[in-house]
Amino acid sequence: NMNFKEEQAKRVQAIEDILKKYLPEQQGYQKLIMEAMEYAVMAGGKRLRPMLMQETYRLFGGDSAIVEPFMAAIEMIHTYSLVHDDLPAMDNDDYRRGRKTTHVVYGEAMGILAGDALLNFAFETATRAFTMYPEKSHEIGKAIQILAGKAGIYGMIGGQVVDVESAGNAVSKEVL
């Protein structure tokens, strides 16, 4: 049990180092949105999505850093969904993981923009793999296509639509 917890903590730290590497440097006119993005992404969590992505990549023989921008991207997409989910129009949560939500700290408008920025920046981040491994362009393009589909209207956003439309109602088998 202790070995598991130590290994998990080590992996979470490695993932957070990757996230910090890919988050934008807070500077210029966009400094505030970059700060809000980092506030949201670095709020903690188990980092299961990037951890599972990395382990699946390794399971199928991957052994390069090409997976890292995708690990960062999937965590940015997940965080964007949490930032938007916490907004007053959705669940109106003031706290997540024991600290104030992004919209409470930065205001509702900046909360919306921080979520939007994370979603867009996730794809900017994933495209860095093209520069890292240009010879893998076809595989990288396919991975980005899959990532976009799973985050989109037939994936995560579609699930959020079902959540919003069924708020306060029993979920029927037809919805599932």
C-alpha positions, 0 to 999 in steps of 0.5 A: 500500500505504501509503495503504491501511494509513493509511486502514485505521488511520484507519477502525479508530480511528474505529470504536474511537471509536464503540465507546468512545462506546457502551460503558457508563460504568464506575460503580456496583455494575456497575463490574467487569462494565463494566470486563471488557466494555471490556477485551474489546471494546477488545482490538484487532483489525481491526474488519472487521465494523463496517467492512464494515457501514458501507461496505455502508450507504454503498454503498446510499445511507446517510449518517447516524449510524443505522448507528453503534449497529449497528456497535458492536453487531456488534463487541460480539456478535463479542467476546462470542463470543470471550470465551466461546470462550476459556473453559476449557469451550470452547477454554481459551485464556489469550491473545488478540491478545497479551494475557491473555483476559478470564477469565484477568484477571477470573476464569471466572465474570466471563468468562462474565458479561462475554460474556453482558453484551456480548451483551445490551448489544449489543441495548441499543446497537442500540435506541438507533437508535430514539431517534436516528431515530424516523421509521425505526422500522420499518427499525430494528426489521427490522435488529435482527431480522436482527442477532438471527437472525444471532447466534442458534441459526440463526446464530453460536451454531448454528455454535458448537454445530457446533464444540463437537459436532465437536471432535476429529472430522473435519467431514462434508459433512452438518454443512456 
